[in-house]
Amino acid sequence: MAHKKENNNNNGDDHTQKRDESGDELPLMSLNHISRVCKSVNDSVEFYTKALGFVLIERPKALDFDGAWLFNYGIGIHLVQSKDEDKLPNNHELDPMDNHISFQCEDMEALERKLKERGIKCMKRTVGGKEDGEIDQLFFNDPDGFMIEICNCENVKLKPMGSIGRLKLPLDKHNPPVELDSNAAKAS
């Protein structure tokens, strides 16, 4: 029997039911994992553990294909040995406007030093401004060419464009700041 976990994150607001467009409550909680196909599971495990601090964890024995599971920071990364290298990125250019995953970082300078020590080529930039908040970003590729961003995106408040009551923020996890102005609250 599944246990239903109640989220009392309503900030005293009675219309914070988490509902989709049809009015049904959605049971989603958070991002569980991302999956990456790789040329070499061992090379990717080394990269994600040594460069980004992920921890190798046991995979279910029922999985009968080569791969690895990593976990840290409340995020899982599932690595799967590629059977077809055509599925891997063939362009290793760093373009912030291309597909990537992003990790929130408390100390951008420390992470940048670690990447440089490991010989990982990265692109650094700052976007935004004093009015909206500045975001520092580092972009680099994993061993298979999948782009990764490291940022301090917490510097920018999320401003819901619709019902604030539809946001579901886990109380036991780190969240970006959310602007709860009177207009957003009235729209919910």
Buried (B, 14 or more C-beta within 10 A) or exposed (E): EEEEEEEEBEEEEEEBEBBEEEEEEEEEEEEEEEEBBBBBBBBBBBBBBEBBEBEBEEEEEEEEEBBBBBBBBEBBBBBBBBEEEEEBBEEEEBEEEEEBBBBBBEEBEEBBEBBEEEEBEBBEEEBBEEEEBEBBBBBBBBBBBBBBBBBBBBBBEBBBEEBBBBBBEEEEEEEEEBEBEEEBBEEB
